[in-house]
Amino acid sequence: MDHPASRLSFTRARQKFYEALQALIDVSNIDSRLTFAAQPLVQLQPEDLPVEMRGEYEQLRKALTKIPLSGATFYQVRPVPCAVPPS
């Protein structure tokens, strides 16, 4: 049986992924959308996710934070490298 705290944590994770998805469907340029989508994702902690997702999440988190997402008082839109080389 699921522990209530883990269900709450997974609900939080679903909310953060939903926020990221909403940022991606905005009408701004792709770099802005990807930067704003990264914001809720980096707020997650590994324990917010099911065990089988944690390794991939850590790889994603490292990739998203290679360049800081924000300065002291603002979000910093930055080019996001493409994970798949263009063909």
N, CA, C and O atoms as a Maestro MAE file, in Angstrom:
{
 s_m_m2io_version
 :::
 2.0.0
}

f_m_ct {
 s_m_title
 :::
 protein
 m_atom[348] {
  # First column is atom index #
  i_m_mmod_type
  r_m_x_coord
  r_m_y_coord
  r_m_z_coord
  i_m_residue_number
  s_m_chain_name
  s_m_pdb_residue_name
  s_m_pdb_atom_name
  i_m_atomic_number
  :::
  1 25 0.838 -1.185 0.000 1 A "MET " " N  " 7
  2 3 0.000 0.000 0.000 1 A "MET " " CA " 6
  3 2 0.882 1.246 0.000 1 A "MET " " C  " 6
  4 15 1.906 1.284 0.681 1 A "MET " " O  " 8
  5 25 0.489 2.256 -0.756 2 A "ASP " " N  " 7
  6 3 1.251 3.499 -0.813 2 A "ASP " " CA " 6
  7 2 1.190 4.239 0.513 2 A "ASP " " C  " 6
  8 15 0.168 4.247 1.198 2 A "ASP " " O  " 8
  9 25 2.291 4.848 0.850 3 A "HIS " " N  " 7
  10 3 2.359 5.692 2.040 3 A "HIS " " CA " 6
  11 2 1.767 7.057 1.668 3 A "HIS " " C  " 6
  12 15 2.060 7.557 0.582 3 A "HIS " " O  " 8
  13 25 0.945 7.679 2.526 4 A "PRO " " N  " 7
  14 3 0.335 8.969 2.198 4 A "PRO " " CA " 6
  15 2 1.359 10.048 1.840 4 A "PRO " " C  " 6
  16 15 1.105 10.871 0.961 4 A "PRO " " O  " 8
  17 25 2.500 10.051 2.505 5 A "ALA " " N  " 7
  18 3 3.523 11.068 2.204 5 A "ALA " " CA " 6
  19 2 4.072 10.875 0.796 5 A "ALA " " C  " 6
  20 15 4.343 11.856 0.104 5 A "ALA " " O  " 8
  21 25 4.242 9.630 0.360 6 A "SER " " N  " 7
  22 3 4.756 9.402 -0.989 6 A "SER " " CA " 6
  23 2 3.722 9.801 -2.029 6 A "SER " " C  " 6
  24 15 4.086 10.314 -3.087 6 A "SER " " O  " 8
  25 25 2.446 9.577 -1.754 7 A "ARG " " N  " 7
  26 3 1.401 10.020 -2.705 7 A "ARG " " CA " 6
  27 2 1.396 11.532 -2.820 7 A "ARG " " C  " 6
  28 15 1.242 12.062 -3.920 7 A "ARG " " O  " 8
  29 25 1.558 12.235 -1.717 8 A "LEU " " N  " 7
  30 3 1.606 13.690 -1.729 8 A "LEU " " CA " 6
  31 2 2.819 14.168 -2.527 8 A "LEU " " C  " 6
  32 15 2.722 15.118 -3.303 8 A "LEU " " O  " 8
  33 25 3.946 13.513 -2.335 9 A "SER " " N  " 7
  34 3 5.163 13.862 -3.040 9 A "SER " " CA " 6
  35 2 5.001 13.639 -4.545 9 A "SER " " C  " 6
  36 15 5.434 14.464 -5.350 9 A "SER " " O  " 8
  37 25 4.369 12.506 -4.923 10 A "PHE " " N  " 7
  38 3 4.154 12.241 -6.345 10 A "PHE " " CA " 6
  39 2 3.165 13.238 -6.937 10 A "PHE " " C  " 6
  40 15 3.289 13.605 -8.105 10 A "PHE " " O  " 8
  41 25 2.186 13.683 -6.152 11 A "THR " " N  " 7
  42 3 1.252 14.712 -6.610 11 A "THR " " CA " 6
  43 2 2.009 15.998 -6.878 11 A "THR " " C  " 6
  44 15 1.743 16.676 -7.871 11 A "THR " " O  " 8
  45 25 2.939 16.342 -6.018 12 A "ARG " " N  " 7
  46 3 3.772 17.532 -6.215 12 A "ARG " " CA " 6
  47 2 4.596 17.397 -7.496 12 A "ARG " " C  " 6
  48 15 4.716 18.354 -8.261 12 A "ARG " " O  " 8
  49 25 5.157 16.228 -7.729 13 A "ALA " " N  " 7
  50 3 5.944 15.993 -8.939 13 A "ALA " " CA " 6
  51 2 5.080 16.146 -10.182 13 A "ALA " " C  " 6
  52 15 5.495 16.771 -11.158 13 A "ALA " " O  " 8
  53 25 3.879 15.578 -10.149 14 A "ARG " " N  " 7
  54 3 2.975 15.729 -11.305 14 A "ARG " " CA " 6
  55 2 2.665 17.199 -11.556 14 A "ARG " " C  " 6
  56 15 2.607 17.636 -12.705 14 A "ARG " " O  " 8
  57 25 2.467 17.957 -10.490 15 A "GLN " " N  " 7
  58 3 2.178 19.391 -10.633 15 A "GLN " " CA " 6
  59 2 3.352 20.113 -11.289 15 A "GLN " " C  " 6
  60 15 3.144 20.955 -12.162 15 A "GLN " " O  " 8
  61 25 4.573 19.799 -10.884 16 A "LYS " " N  " 7
  62 3 5.755 20.451 -11.456 16 A "LYS " " CA " 6
  63 2 5.925 20.084 -12.930 16 A "LYS " " C  " 6
  64 15 6.280 20.938 -13.742 16 A "LYS " " O  " 8
  65 25 5.673 18.820 -13.279 17 A "PHE " " N  " 7
  66 3 5.742 18.442 -14.694 17 A "PHE " " CA " 6
  67 2 4.650 19.146 -15.497 17 A "PHE " " C  " 6
  68 15 4.883 19.538 -16.640 17 A "PHE " " O  " 8
  69 25 3.467 19.310 -14.916 18 A "TYR " " N  " 7
  70 3 2.386 20.035 -15.573 18 A "TYR " " CA " 6
  71 2 2.789 21.499 -15.797 18 A "TYR " " C  " 6
  72 15 2.551 22.042 -16.875 18 A "TYR " " O  " 8
  73 25 3.388 22.133 -14.802 19 A "GLU " " N  " 7
  74 3 3.843 23.518 -14.952 19 A "GLU " " CA " 6
  75 2 4.881 23.630 -16.068 19 A "GLU " " C  " 6
  76 15 4.858 24.585 -16.845 19 A "GLU " " O  " 8
  77 25 5.780 22.667 -16.147 20 A "ALA " " N  " 7
  78 3 6.785 22.670 -17.208 20 A "ALA " " CA " 6
  79 2 6.111 22.535 -18.571 20 A "ALA " " C  " 6
  80 15 6.484 23.227 -19.518 20 A "ALA " " O  " 8
  81 25 5.136 21.661 -18.672 21 A "LEU " " N  " 7
  82 3 4.417 21.477 -19.926 21 A "LEU " " CA " 6
  83 2 3.704 22.763 -20.331 21 A "LEU " " C  " 6
  84 15 3.723 23.137 -21.504 21 A "LEU " " O  " 8
  85 25 3.087 23.429 -19.389 22 A "GLN " " N  " 7
  86 3 2.406 24.693 -19.684 22 A "GLN " " CA " 6
  87 2 3.381 25.738 -20.221 22 A "GLN " " C  " 6
  88 15 3.041 26.489 -21.135 22 A "GLN " " O  " 8
  89 25 4.575 25.792 -19.669 23 A "ALA " " N  " 7
  90 3 5.591 26.736 -20.151 23 A "ALA " " CA " 6
  91 2 5.990 26.410 -21.590 23 A "ALA " " C  " 6
  92 15 6.260 27.313 -22.382 23 A "ALA " " O  " 8
  93 25 6.027 25.133 -21.922 24 A "LEU " " N  " 7
  94 3 6.446 24.734 -23.273 24 A "LEU " " CA " 6
  95 2 5.434 25.089 -24.344 24 A "LEU " " C  " 6
  96 15 5.807 25.249 -25.506 24 A "LEU " " O  " 8
  97 25 4.163 25.218 -23.987 25 A "ILE " " N  " 7
  98 3 3.153 25.525 -25.003 25 A "ILE " " CA " 6
  99 2 2.849 27.015 -25.103 25 A "ILE " " C  " 6
  100 15 1.893 27.412 -25.769 25 A "ILE " " O  " 8
  101 25 3.645 27.824 -24.454 26 A "ASP " " N  " 7
  102 3 3.513 29.275 -24.545 26 A "ASP " " CA " 6
  103 2 3.865 29.735 -25.959 26 A "ASP " " C  " 6
  104 15 4.334 28.935 -26.768 26 A "ASP " " O  " 8
  105 25 3.647 30.999 -26.260 27 A "VAL " " N  " 7
  106 3 3.942 31.520 -27.602 27 A "VAL " " CA " 6
  107 2 5.288 32.234 -27.695 27 A "VAL " " C  " 6
  108 15 5.638 32.738 -28.762 27 A "VAL " " O  " 8
  109 25 6.039 32.289 -26.620 28 A "SER " " N  " 7
  110 3 7.337 32.972 -26.662 28 A "SER " " CA " 6
  111 2 8.360 32.127 -27.422 28 A "SER " " C  " 6
  112 15 8.055 31.018 -27.860 28 A "SER " " O  " 8
  113 25 9.577 32.660 -27.575 29 A "ASN " " N  " 7
  114 3 10.601 31.924 -28.328 29 A "ASN " " CA " 6
  115 2 11.004 30.656 -27.583 29 A "ASN " " C  " 6
  116 15 10.763 30.525 -26.383 29 A "ASN " " O  " 8
  117 25 11.613 29.736 -28.297 30 A "ILE " " N  " 7
  118 3 11.917 28.420 -27.744 30 A "ILE " " CA " 6
  119 2 12.874 28.484 -26.550 30 A "ILE " " C  " 6
  120 15 12.703 27.733 -25.590 30 A "ILE " " O  " 8
  121 25 13.873 29.362 -26.591 31 A "ASP " " N  " 7
  122 3 14.792 29.470 -25.458 31 A "ASP " " CA " 6
  123 2 14.063 29.914 -24.195 31 A "ASP " " C  " 6
  124 15 14.334 29.405 -23.108 31 A "ASP " " O  " 8
  125 25 13.141 30.861 -24.335 32 A "SER " " N  " 7
  126 3 12.356 31.311 -23.177 32 A "SER " " CA " 6
  127 2 11.479 30.192 -22.658 32 A "SER " " C  " 6
  128 15 11.411 29.963 -21.450 32 A "SER " " O  " 8
  129 25 10.807 29.492 -23.556 33 A "ARG " " N  " 7
  130 3 9.922 28.407 -23.128 33 A "ARG " " CA " 6
  131 2 10.694 27.313 -22.402 33 A "ARG " " C  " 6
  132 15 10.244 26.813 -21.372 33 A "ARG " " O  " 8
  133 25 11.847 26.942 -22.931 34 A "LEU " " N  " 7
  134 3 12.637 25.887 -22.286 34 A "LEU " " CA " 6
  135 2 13.185 26.346 -20.937 34 A "LEU " " C  " 6
  136 15 13.232 25.568 -19.985 34 A "LEU " " O  " 8
  137 25 13.597 27.604 -20.858 35 A "THR " " N  " 7
  138 3 14.092 28.136 -19.582 35 A "THR " " CA " 6
  139 2 12.987 28.132 -18.541 35 A "THR " " C  " 6
  140 15 13.207 27.690 -17.413 35 A "THR " " O  " 8
  141 25 11.799 28.615 -18.897 36 A "PHE " " N  " 7
  142 3 10.700 28.665 -17.939 36 A "PHE " " CA " 6
  143 2 10.162 27.267 -17.614 36 A "PHE " " C  " 6
  144 15 9.644 27.050 -16.519 36 A "PHE " " O  " 8
  145 25 10.277 26.336 -18.533 37 A "ALA " " N  " 7
  146 3 9.877 24.953 -18.252 37 A "ALA " " CA " 6
  147 2 10.840 24.307 -17.265 37 A "ALA " " C  " 6
  148 15 10.442 23.454 -16.472 37 A "ALA " " O  " 8
  149 25 12.098 24.710 -17.313 38 A "ALA " " N  " 7
  150 3 13.093 24.134 -16.406 38 A "ALA " " CA " 6
  151 2 12.862 24.555 -14.954 38 A "ALA " " C  " 6
  152 15 13.183 23.802 -14.034 38 A "ALA " " O  " 8
  153 25 12.316 25.731 -14.744 39 A "GLN " " N  " 7
  154 3 12.142 26.255 -13.381 39 A "GLN " " CA " 6
  155 2 11.411 25.284 -12.452 39 A "GLN " " C  " 6
  156 15 11.947 24.956 -11.394 39 A "GLN " " O  " 8
  157 25 10.218 24.815 -12.799 40 A "PRO " " N  " 7
  158 3 9.548 23.901 -11.853 40 A "PRO " " CA " 6
  159 2 10.243 22.543 -11.751 40 A "PRO " " C  " 6
  160 15 10.176 21.892 -10.709 40 A "PRO " " O  " 8
  161 25 10.901 22.118 -12.810 41 A "LEU " " N  " 7
  162 3 11.541 20.795 -12.780 41 A "LEU " " CA " 6
  163 2 12.726 20.748 -11.822 41 A "LEU " " C  " 6
  164 15 12.933 19.738 -11.149 41 A "LEU " " O  " 8
  165 25 13.503 21.821 -11.750 42 A "VAL " " N  " 7
  166 3 14.662 21.794 -10.858 42 A "VAL " " CA " 6
  167 2 14.259 21.956 -9.391 42 A "VAL " " C  " 6
  168 15 15.092 21.779 -8.501 42 A "VAL " " O  " 8
  169 25 13.008 22.285 -9.133 43 A "GLN " " N  " 7
  170 3 12.524 22.387 -7.752 43 A "GLN " " CA " 6
  171 2 12.230 21.017 -7.148 43 A "GLN " " C  " 6
  172 15 12.116 20.876 -5.930 43 A "GLN " " O  " 8
  173 25 12.109 20.014 -8.006 44 A "LEU " " N  " 7
  174 3 11.832 18.666 -7.510 44 A "LEU " " CA " 6
  175 2 13.035 18.082 -6.795 44 A "LEU " " C  " 6
  176 15 14.180 18.421 -7.094 44 A "LEU " " O  " 8
  177 25 12.763 17.214 -5.862 45 A "GLN " " N  " 7
  178 3 13.787 16.444 -5.177 45 A "GLN " " CA " 6
  179 2 13.640 14.994 -5.641 45 A "GLN " " C  " 6
  180 15 12.535 14.566 -5.974 45 A "GLN " " O  " 8
  181 25 14.737 14.235 -5.669 46 A "PRO " " N  " 7
  182 3 14.625 12.840 -6.113 46 A "PRO " " CA " 6
  183 2 13.537 12.055 -5.372 46 A "PRO " " C  " 6
  184 15 12.855 11.224 -5.972 46 A "PRO " " O  " 8
  185 25 13.377 12.311 -4.089 47 A "GLU " " N  " 7
  186 3 12.365 11.572 -3.329 47 A "GLU " " CA " 6
  187 2 10.931 11.947 -3.708 47 A "GLU " " C  " 6
  188 15 9.988 11.280 -3.283 47 A "GLU " " O  " 8
  189 25 10.757 13.015 -4.508 48 A "ASP " " N  " 7
  190 3 9.432 13.380 -5.007 48 A "ASP " " CA " 6
  191 2 8.979 12.438 -6.116 48 A "ASP " " C  " 6
  192 15 7.802 12.415 -6.473 48 A "ASP " " O  " 8
  193 25 9.908 11.665 -6.657 49 A "LEU " " N  " 7
  194 3 9.628 10.819 -7.810 49 A "LEU " " CA " 6
  195 2 9.682 9.343 -7.443 49 A "LEU " " C  " 6
  196 15 10.325 8.961 -6.465 49 A "LEU " " O  " 8
  197 25 9.002 8.517 -8.232 50 A "PRO " " N  " 7
  198 3 9.148 7.073 -8.023 50 A "PRO " " CA " 6
  199 2 10.613 6.668 -8.228 50 A "PRO " " C  " 6
  200 15 11.330 7.294 -9.008 50 A "PRO " " O  " 8
  201 25 11.042 5.643 -7.543 51 A "VAL " " N  " 7
  202 3 12.439 5.201 -7.577 51 A "VAL " " CA " 6
  203 2 12.925 4.996 -9.007 51 A "VAL " " C  " 6
  204 15 14.048 5.378 -9.336 51 A "VAL " " O  " 8
  205 25 12.099 4.400 -9.857 52 A "GLU " " N  " 7
  206 3 12.529 4.094 -11.219 52 A "GLU " " CA " 6
  207 2 12.738 5.335 -12.093 52 A "GLU " " C  " 6
  208 15 13.317 5.218 -13.173 52 A "GLU " " O  " 8
  209 25 12.296 6.496 -11.671 53 A "MET " " N  " 7
  210 3 12.488 7.734 -12.439 53 A "MET " " CA " 6
  211 2 13.664 8.572 -11.949 53 A "MET " " C  " 6
  212 15 14.069 9.511 -12.633 53 A "MET " " O  " 8
  213 25 14.210 8.261 -10.806 54 A "ARG " " N  " 7
  214 3 15.191 9.134 -10.166 54 A "ARG " " CA " 6
  215 2 16.494 9.269 -10.931 54 A "ARG " " C  " 6
  216 15 17.049 10.366 -10.987 54 A "ARG " " O  " 8
  217 25 16.999 8.205 -11.518 55 A "GLY " " N  " 7
  218 3 18.254 8.277 -12.275 55 A "GLY " " CA " 6
  219 2 18.132 9.204 -13.480 55 A "GLY " " C  " 6
  220 15 18.990 10.058 -13.704 55 A "GLY " " O  " 8
  221 25 17.064 9.030 -14.252 56 A "GLU " " N  " 7
  222 3 16.849 9.898 -15.417 56 A "GLU " " CA " 6
  223 2 16.619 11.339 -14.980 56 A "GLU " " C  " 6
  224 15 17.087 12.274 -15.630 56 A "GLU " " O  " 8
  225 25 15.897 11.517 -13.874 57 A "TYR " " N  " 7
  226 3 15.660 12.879 -13.382 57 A "TYR " " CA " 6
  227 2 16.974 13.562 -13.001 57 A "TYR " " C  " 6
  228 15 17.172 14.735 -13.315 57 A "TYR " " O  " 8
  229 25 17.864 12.848 -12.336 58 A "GLU " " N  " 7
  230 3 19.152 13.439 -11.949 58 A "GLU " " CA " 6
  231 2 19.942 13.874 -13.185 58 A "GLU " " C  " 6
  232 15 20.567 14.935 -13.176 58 A "GLU " " O  " 8
  233 25 19.920 13.065 -14.245 59 A "GLN " " N  " 7
  234 3 20.588 13.452 -15.494 59 A "GLN " " CA " 6
  235 2 19.953 14.707 -16.072 59 A "GLN " " C  " 6
  236 15 20.662 15.611 -16.515 59 A "GLN " " O  " 8
  237 25 18.630 14.773 -16.071 60 A "LEU " " N  " 7
  238 3 17.927 15.942 -16.572 60 A "LEU " " CA " 6
  239 2 18.264 17.167 -15.733 60 A "LEU " " C  " 6
  240 15 18.539 18.235 -16.280 60 A "LEU " " O  " 8
  241 25 18.247 17.025 -14.425 61 A "ARG " " N  " 7
  242 3 18.535 18.152 -13.524 61 A "ARG " " CA " 6
  243 2 19.943 18.699 -13.755 61 A "ARG " " C  " 6
  244 15 20.141 19.914 -13.783 61 A "ARG " " O  " 8
  245 25 20.922 17.800 -13.920 62 A "LYS " " N  " 7
  246 3 22.294 18.246 -14.193 62 A "LYS " " CA " 6
  247 2 22.374 19.007 -15.503 62 A "LYS " " C  " 6
  248 15 23.047 20.035 -15.590 62 A "LYS " " O  " 8
  249 25 21.692 18.510 -16.519 63 A "ALA " " N  " 7
  250 3 21.705 19.185 -17.823 63 A "ALA " " CA " 6
  251 2 21.032 20.555 -17.736 63 A "ALA " " C  " 6
  252 15 21.492 21.510 -18.362 63 A "ALA " " O  " 8
  253 25 19.954 20.661 -16.970 64 A "LEU " " N  " 7
  254 3 19.216 21.920 -16.871 64 A "LEU " " CA " 6
  255 2 19.953 22.974 -16.058 64 A "LEU " " C  " 6
  256 15 19.694 24.167 -16.216 64 A "LEU " " O  " 8
  257 25 20.860 22.554 -15.197 65 A "THR " " N  " 7
  258 3 21.515 23.521 -14.311 65 A "THR " " CA " 6
  259 2 22.977 23.767 -14.662 65 A "THR " " C  " 6
  260 15 23.699 24.382 -13.877 65 A "THR " " O  " 8
  261 25 23.431 23.298 -15.825 66 A "LYS " " N  " 7
  262 3 24.814 23.590 -16.239 66 A "LYS " " CA " 6
  263 2 25.025 25.088 -16.339 66 A "LYS " " C  " 6
  264 15 26.075 25.601 -15.952 66 A "LYS " " O  " 8
  265 25 24.042 25.779 -16.852 67 A "ILE " " N  " 7
  266 3 24.045 27.238 -16.906 67 A "ILE " " CA " 6
  267 2 22.967 27.677 -15.913 67 A "ILE " " C  " 6
  268 15 21.845 27.175 -15.982 67 A "ILE " " O  " 8
  269 25 23.268 28.593 -14.995 68 A "PRO " " N  " 7
  270 3 22.261 28.999 -14.005 68 A "PRO " " CA " 6
  271 2 20.967 29.471 -14.673 68 A "PRO " " C  " 6
  272 15 20.985 30.148 -15.701 68 A "PRO " " O  " 8
  273 25 19.849 29.093 -14.058 69 A "LEU " " N  " 7
  274 3 18.550 29.469 -14.599 69 A "LEU " " CA " 6
  275 2 18.152 30.883 -14.234 69 A "LEU " " C  " 6
  276 15 17.244 31.446 -14.845 69 A "LEU " " O  " 8
  277 25 18.818 31.472 -13.243 70 A "SER " " N  " 7
  278 3 18.423 32.810 -12.837 70 A "SER " " CA " 6
  279 2 19.600 33.555 -12.235 70 A "SER " " C  " 6
  280 15 20.581 32.965 -11.782 70 A "SER " " O  " 8
  281 25 19.464 34.877 -12.249 71 A "GLY " " N  " 7
  282 3 20.418 35.728 -11.569 71 A "GLY " " CA " 6
  283 2 19.876 36.035 -10.183 71 A "GLY " " C  " 6
  284 15 18.946 35.375 -9.719 71 A "GLY " " O  " 8
  285 25 20.441 37.012 -9.532 72 A "ALA " " N  " 7
  286 3 20.034 37.349 -8.166 72 A "ALA " " CA " 6
  287 2 18.583 37.830 -8.088 72 A "ALA " " C  " 6
  288 15 17.901 37.569 -7.097 72 A "ALA " " O  " 8
  289 25 18.106 38.526 -9.120 73 A "THR " " N  " 7
  290 3 16.762 39.097 -9.059 73 A "THR " " CA " 6
  291 2 15.914 38.811 -10.291 73 A "THR " " C  " 6
  292 15 14.889 39.463 -10.486 73 A "THR " " O  " 8
  293 25 16.309 37.853 -11.130 74 A "PHE " " N  " 7
  294 3 15.566 37.632 -12.367 74 A "PHE " " CA " 6
  295 2 15.816 36.227 -12.905 74 A "PHE " " C  " 6
  296 15 16.806 35.579 -12.566 74 A "PHE " " O  " 8
  297 25 14.892 35.773 -13.752 75 A "TYR " " N  " 7
  298 3 15.134 34.550 -14.515 75 A "TYR " " CA " 6
  299 2 16.014 34.911 -15.684 75 A "TYR " " C  " 6
  300 15 15.789 35.927 -16.342 75 A "TYR " " O  " 8
  301 25 16.996 34.109 -15.947 76 A "GLN " " N  " 7
  302 3 17.946 34.361 -17.019 76 A "GLN " " CA " 6
  303 2 17.627 33.440 -18.191 76 A "GLN " " C  " 6
  304 15 17.888 32.238 -18.137 76 A "GLN " " O  " 8
  305 25 17.059 34.014 -19.250 77 A "VAL " " N  " 7
  306 3 16.800 33.215 -20.430 77 A "VAL " " CA " 6
  307 2 18.139 32.929 -21.073 77 A "VAL " " C  " 6
  308 15 18.926 33.841 -21.323 77 A "VAL " " O  " 8
  309 25 18.393 31.663 -21.338 78 A "ARG " " N  " 7
  310 3 19.673 31.291 -21.916 78 A "ARG " " CA " 6
  311 2 19.430 30.239 -22.973 78 A "ARG " " C  " 6
  312 15 18.428 29.524 -22.930 78 A "ARG " " O  " 8
  313 25 20.348 30.143 -23.926 79 A "PRO " " N  " 7
  314 3 20.155 29.118 -24.953 79 A "PRO " " CA " 6
  315 2 20.230 27.738 -24.308 79 A "PRO " " C  " 6
  316 15 21.113 27.466 -23.495 79 A "PRO " " O  " 8
  317 25 19.316 26.893 -24.673 80 A "VAL " " N  " 7
  318 3 19.284 25.547 -24.134 80 A "VAL " " CA " 6
  319 2 19.819 24.613 -25.220 80 A "VAL " " C  " 6
  320 15 19.271 24.567 -26.321 80 A "VAL " " O  " 8
  321 25 20.879 23.875 -24.918 81 A "PRO " " N  " 7
  322 3 21.447 23.008 -25.945 81 A "PRO " " CA " 6
  323 2 20.481 21.901 -26.337 81 A "PRO " " C  " 6
  324 15 19.730 21.384 -25.510 81 A "PRO " " O  " 8
  325 25 20.518 21.563 -27.567 82 A "CYS " " N  " 7
  326 3 19.667 20.509 -28.095 82 A "CYS " " CA " 6
  327 2 20.234 19.154 -27.670 82 A "CYS " " C  " 6
  328 15 21.429 18.904 -27.828 82 A "CYS " " O  " 8
  329 25 19.390 18.291 -27.139 83 A "ALA " " N  " 7
  330 3 19.840 16.972 -26.688 83 A "ALA " " CA " 6
  331 2 20.120 16.051 -27.865 83 A "ALA " " C  " 6
  332 15 20.937 15.136 -27.764 83 A "ALA " " O  " 8
  333 25 19.447 16.291 -28.970 84 A "VAL " " N  " 7
  334 3 19.624 15.471 -30.168 84 A "VAL " " CA " 6
  335 2 20.236 16.351 -31.249 84 A "VAL " " C  " 6
  336 15 19.675 17.397 -31.575 84 A "VAL " " O  " 8
  337 25 21.363 15.956 -31.806 85 A "PRO " " N  " 7
  338 3 21.987 16.776 -32.848 85 A "PRO " " CA " 6
  339 2 21.045 16.919 -34.044 85 A "PRO " " C  " 6
  340 15 20.386 15.958 -34.440 85 A "PRO " " O  " 8
  341 25 20.983 18.131 -34.618 86 A "PRO " " N  " 7
  342 3 20.112 18.317 -35.779 86 A "PRO " " CA " 6
  343 2 20.563 17.447 -36.937 86 A "PRO " " C  " 6
  344 15 21.755 17.204 -37.124 86 A "PRO " " O  " 8
  345 25 19.590 16.980 -37.713 87 A "SER " " N  " 7
  346 3 19.954 16.127 -38.850 87 A "SER " " CA " 6
  347 2 20.086 16.912 -40.125 87 A "SER " " C  " 6
  348 15 20.387 16.341 -41.173 87 A "SER " " O  " 8
  :::
 }
 m_bond[347] {
  # First column is bond index #
  i_m_from
  i_m_to
  i_m_order
  :::
  1 1 2 1
  2 2 3 1
  3 3 4 2
  4 3 5 1
  5 5 6 1
  6 6 7 1
  7 7 8 2
  8 7 9 1
  9 9 10 1
  10 10 11 1
  11 11 12 2
  12 11 13 1
  13 13 14 1
  14 14 15 1
  15 15 16 2
  16 15 17 1
  17 17 18 1
  18 18 19 1
  19 19 20 2
  20 19 21 1
  21 21 22 1
  22 22 23 1
  23 23 24 2
  24 23 25 1
  25 25 26 1
  26 26 27 1
  27 27 28 2
  28 27 29 1
  29 29 30 1
  30 30 31 1
  31 31 32 2
  32 31 33 1
  33 33 34 1
  34 34 35 1
  35 35 36 2
  36 35 37 1
  37 37 38 1
  38 38 39 1
  39 39 40 2
  40 39 41 1
  41 41 42 1
  42 42 43 1
  43 43 44 2
  44 43 45 1
  45 45 46 1
  46 46 47 1
  47 47 48 2
  48 47 49 1
  49 49 50 1
  50 50 51 1
  51 51 52 2
  52 51 53 1
  53 53 54 1
  54 54 55 1
  55 55 56 2
  56 55 57 1
  57 57 58 1
  58 58 59 1
  59 59 60 2
  60 59 61 1
  61 61 62 1
  62 62 63 1
  63 63 64 2
  64 63 65 1
  65 65 66 1
  66 66 67 1
  67 67 68 2
  68 67 69 1
  69 69 70 1
  70 70 71 1
  71 71 72 2
  72 71 73 1
  73 73 74 1
  74 74 75 1
  75 75 76 2
  76 75 77 1
  77 77 78 1
  78 78 79 1
  79 79 80 2
  80 79 81 1
  81 81 82 1
  82 82 83 1
  83 83 84 2
  84 83 85 1
  85 85 86 1
  86 86 87 1
  87 87 88 2
  88 87 89 1
  89 89 90 1
  90 90 91 1
  91 91 92 2
  92 91 93 1
  93 93 94 1
  94 94 95 1
  95 95 96 2
  96 95 97 1
  97 97 98 1
  98 98 99 1
  99 99 100 2
  100 99 101 1
  101 101 102 1
  102 102 103 1
  103 103 104 2
  104 103 105 1
  105 105 106 1
  106 106 107 1
  107 107 108 2
  108 107 109 1
  109 109 110 1
  110 110 111 1
  111 111 112 2
  112 111 113 1
  113 113 114 1
  114 114 115 1
  115 115 116 2
  116 115 117 1
  117 117 118 1
  118 118 119 1
  119 119 120 2
  120 119 121 1
  121 121 122 1
  122 122 123 1
  123 123 124 2
  124 123 125 1
  125 125 126 1
  126 126 127 1
  127 127 128 2
  128 127 129 1
  129 129 130 1
  130 130 131 1
  131 131 132 2
  132 131 133 1
  133 133 134 1
  134 134 135 1
  135 135 136 2
  136 135 137 1
  137 137 138 1
  138 138 139 1
  139 139 140 2
  140 139 141 1
  141 141 142 1
  142 142 143 1
  143 143 144 2
  144 143 145 1
  145 145 146 1
  146 146 147 1
  147 147 148 2
  148 147 149 1
  149 149 150 1
  150 150 151 1
  151 151 152 2
  152 151 153 1
  153 153 154 1
  154 154 155 1
  155 155 156 2
  156 155 157 1
  157 157 158 1
  158 158 159 1
  159 159 160 2
  160 159 161 1
  161 161 162 1
  162 162 163 1
  163 163 164 2
  164 163 165 1
  165 165 166 1
  166 166 167 1
  167 167 168 2
  168 167 169 1
  169 169 170 1
  170 170 171 1
  171 171 172 2
  172 171 173 1
  173 173 174 1
  174 174 175 1
  175 175 176 2
  176 175 177 1
  177 177 178 1
  178 178 179 1
  179 179 180 2
  180 179 181 1
  181 181 182 1
  182 182 183 1
  183 183 184 2
  184 183 185 1
  185 185 186 1
  186 186 187 1
  187 187 188 2
  188 187 189 1
  189 189 190 1
  190 190 191 1
  191 191 192 2
  192 191 193 1
  193 193 194 1
  194 194 195 1
  195 195 196 2
  196 195 197 1
  197 197 198 1
  198 198 199 1
  199 199 200 2
  200 199 201 1
  201 201 202 1
  202 202 203 1
  203 203 204 2
  204 203 205 1
  205 205 206 1
  206 206 207 1
  207 207 208 2
  208 207 209 1
  209 209 210 1
  210 210 211 1
  211 211 212 2
  212 211 213 1
  213 213 214 1
  214 214 215 1
  215 215 216 2
  216 215 217 1
  217 217 218 1
  218 218 219 1
  219 219 220 2
  220 219 221 1
  221 221 222 1
  222 222 223 1
  223 223 224 2
  224 223 225 1
  225 225 226 1
  226 226 227 1
  227 227 228 2
  228 227 229 1
  229 229 230 1
  230 230 231 1
  231 231 232 2
  232 231 233 1
  233 233 234 1
  234 234 235 1
  235 235 236 2
  236 235 237 1
  237 237 238 1
  238 238 239 1
  239 239 240 2
  240 239 241 1
  241 241 242 1
  242 242 243 1
  243 243 244 2
  244 243 245 1
  245 245 246 1
  246 246 247 1
  247 247 248 2
  248 247 249 1
  249 249 250 1
  250 250 251 1
  251 251 252 2
  252 251 253 1
  253 253 254 1
  254 254 255 1
  255 255 256 2
  256 255 257 1
  257 257 258 1
  258 258 259 1
  259 259 260 2
  260 259 261 1
  261 261 262 1
  262 262 263 1
  263 263 264 2
  264 263 265 1
  265 265 266 1
  266 266 267 1
  267 267 268 2
  268 267 269 1
  269 269 270 1
  270 270 271 1
  271 271 272 2
  272 271 273 1
  273 273 274 1
  274 274 275 1
  275 275 276 2
  276 275 277 1
  277 277 278 1
  278 278 279 1
  279 279 280 2
  280 279 281 1
  281 281 282 1
  282 282 283 1
  283 283 284 2
  284 283 285 1
  285 285 286 1
  286 286 287 1
  287 287 288 2
  288 287 289 1
  289 289 290 1
  290 290 291 1
  291 291 292 2
  292 291 293 1
  293 293 294 1
  294 294 295 1
  295 295 296 2
  296 295 297 1
  297 297 298 1
  298 298 299 1
  299 299 300 2
  300 299 301 1
  301 301 302 1
  302 302 303 1
  303 303 304 2
  304 303 305 1
  305 305 306 1
  306 306 307 1
  307 307 308 2
  308 307 309 1
  309 309 310 1
  310 310 311 1
  311 311 312 2
  312 311 313 1
  313 313 314 1
  314 314 315 1
  315 315 316 2
  316 315 317 1
  317 317 318 1
  318 318 319 1
  319 319 320 2
  320 319 321 1
  321 321 322 1
  322 322 323 1
  323 323 324 2
  324 323 325 1
  325 325 326 1
  326 326 327 1
  327 327 328 2
  328 327 329 1
  329 329 330 1
  330 330 331 1
  331 331 332 2
  332 331 333 1
  333 333 334 1
  334 334 335 1
  335 335 336 2
  336 335 337 1
  337 337 338 1
  338 338 339 1
  339 339 340 2
  340 339 341 1
  341 341 342 1
  342 342 343 1
  343 343 344 2
  344 343 345 1
  345 345 346 1
  346 346 347 1
  347 347 348 2
  :::
 }
}
